[in-house]
């Protein structure tokens, strides 16, 4: 194997690794509310979500095209830049997963690529107008739009079912949530799986394997669909716990309204090719559903910590991406990228080992919220992420 082929293989493997972390980090987006309300058993929920993420990955390629063409200048991108961008995204995903914070894998990826490109090729290679139109404006509007739709939806479902007894209403909306949660999973696949496809397409262009502006190859689509669905199936229980239990105690009508709002906003963004943060959308929907239910407790302190993570995502991932490309360049060529890939793997192992001190799994993800992502000592169990 030539050095160039080894470099390309390292980048593709790293991209698949990011796609995997995107899957388990974002399982909460589709299934946290259904797990919290008891509409779906935890293991059934993540299996269903994984299957539908796989299907959704084949339904649209518009987001992939946006990532590949509208964020940075393709002609300035090298394999080292693509790798470093992925490294920034993976480190941020793992850090926020460890803390149980629902943050944006999409913005982590975009931030990592921007930072690496800026350091390696200069600011002129970063497409500011494309980022503003395709990333920044949707990021600001989406949580509020989803929250408003969920708030109105929650008010509507409680108003419409006000004469129905609580037991019947709960049972009915548990059934409805199976459909609405499935739709969110499908929508997630149409948006988030596309982002890694776009990054691998960038790598193939940088390696001159395909021409600039070429369509995403079929093998890339299949590989990314498999990676994100496998990550989803394993279930990011720490983030599921925060989104399902930490923001507000969710009843089934709220869960249905939140999921319906999330799916509609995500599918709309996929149609227009916006690499939207599904995390921002779902979090906004959950908050909206909490505000919409009378006497519901909304834990604004948890929401505040999430908002801080959202603000930091792009710049933090950009810094890591810039440092990674500089370090790889300092070591030199293919050797530098391979060495940094090993460092990245060691960091990932470190986060996993640290998480074992207070594991969250399917067994305790629905335990009462005590102000912490991790369960208390007597609730701890030995498995799960």
Secondary structure, DSSP 8 states (H G I E B T S, - for coil): --HHHHHHHHHHHHHHHHHHHHHHHHHHHHHHHHHHHTSS-HHHHHHHHHHHHHHHTTS--HHHHHHHHSSB-GGG--HHHHHHHHHHHHHHHHHHHHHT----HHHHHHHHHHHHHHHHH-GGGB-HHHHIIIIIHHHHHHHHHHHHHHHHHHHHHHHHTTTS-HHHHHHHHHHHHHHHHHHHHHHHHHHHHHHHHHHHHHHHHHTTSS-TT----HHHHHHHHHHHHHHHHH--HHHHHIIIIISB---HHHHHHHHHHHHHHHHHHHHHT----HHHHHHHHHHHHHHHSTT--B-HHHHHHHHHHHHHHHHHHHHHHHHHHHHHHHH-HHHHHHHHHHHHHHHHHHHHHHHGGG---TTTTTS---SSSS--GGG--S---
